[in-house]
Amino acid sequence: MIGLSTPPMSSVLSIIEQRLRELWRSEPGQPARSRVCTMNLIVVTGSSDVADHYVTVVDEVTRGTPARAILVSMDPGAAENLLDGDVTAVGGDVATFSERVRLHASGGACARVGSAVEALLVPEIPTTLVWLGRVHVDDPLFIELAEYAERIVLDTDYTSLSSLLSLARWARADLRRPAIADLAWTRIAIWQELCARFFDDPHMREHASTISKLSIDQASETGARLGSEGALLIGWLATRLGWKIERLGGALRFKRPDGGKIVLTLRAIQRREGVAPLALAGIRFESTHDGKLAKGEIVRELASGAAVHAATPDADVLKWKLDVDLPAATEQVVRMGANKGGRLLERVLHRPGPDAALAEAVVIAEELNDDGVVCV
């Protein structure tokens, strides 16, 4: 690591830039090294521990997506004013690889991180900002880094739904601001696909428009507020099926296009070790059409993957079941393997933006959050 106090920050940057140049210097008798860089990836964390954990995620992403990754951690409360940095080549072979720059700022140096990051960006290629922590849209560092980015990525599973909602309002206020993405939204893609699968059979199509009961399970304590995954899934269902929110006697409920009501229930499920707080744990629905009652459920086996699939001790197994007096009735087990590590972030980076479906779901999630929907 390079460690210098804040006044000679230019010296730290000069050493980092020199080491970046050295990465691409070919040794005598060795093949020439080719530089391929498709994006700048800025990852900001609030602590060195989070940054240490996220190194493997960043490296996994940049092995498949050539990039200059700048991983930043900060300790604003430290007594010393210090900026540390190092440079690492990631993945590839002797001729091609990505660059990872690690920066750590403490004390007063945190106020100058934005300038350091700007100096290290590769010009004229897209920049994505991954912000791993609570978002305050008046934070000077956030504002400065957001100016360089075409997209801002959050992970509200480990921060809060409020972070996504405040950021979405900030982005809507000025169309020139970056597109917003959320790793929690990408995590629930498999839930969206499986929900849609309930109604794939032609005999089940009309059941989608007659849902009368919807229940969401999340890994939390009784009384906890609805988390980001559950809120976004409800928002997605509401916008896809044309549900509108109405209030009666202070209670929130959904109304179908045909005027029918949907009873919404949020249940708390015990959260086991290794499961994210407020993680989506299940969804159930009931609908009746042409005299036939259909019951569908998707249940996540929280932290029990080892008992079902020995190589997956985390909660990555979903059980899907449709109970109806029709040939469509069936059940199956689905794995959530694509939601692991760098593969999740890589999927977000390759998704087109802005995401209109996310923006629509966020509007519903805002109302759910404002009403303080809690687990029972």
Secondary structure, DSSP 4 states (H G I P E B T S, - for coil): -EEEESTTHHHHHHHHHHHHHHHTPPPTTSPPP-----EEEEEEESSHHHHHHHHHHHHHHHHHS-EEEEEEEEETT-SS-EEEEEEEEESS-SS--EEEEEEEEEGGGGGGHHHHHHHHSPTTS-EEEEEES---TT-HHHHHHHTT-SEEEE-TTSS-HHHHHHHHHHHHT-TTSPEEEEHHHHHTHHHHHHHHHTT-SGGGGGGGG-EEEEEEEEES-TTPBP-HHHHHHHHHHHHHHT-EEEEETTEEEEE-TTS-EEEEEEEEEPPPTTSPTT-EEEEEEEEEETTEEEEEEEEE-TT-HHHHSTT--SS-EEEEEEE-SSTT-EEEEEE-GGGSHHHHHHHHHHS-SS-HHHHHHHHHHHHHHHTT-B--
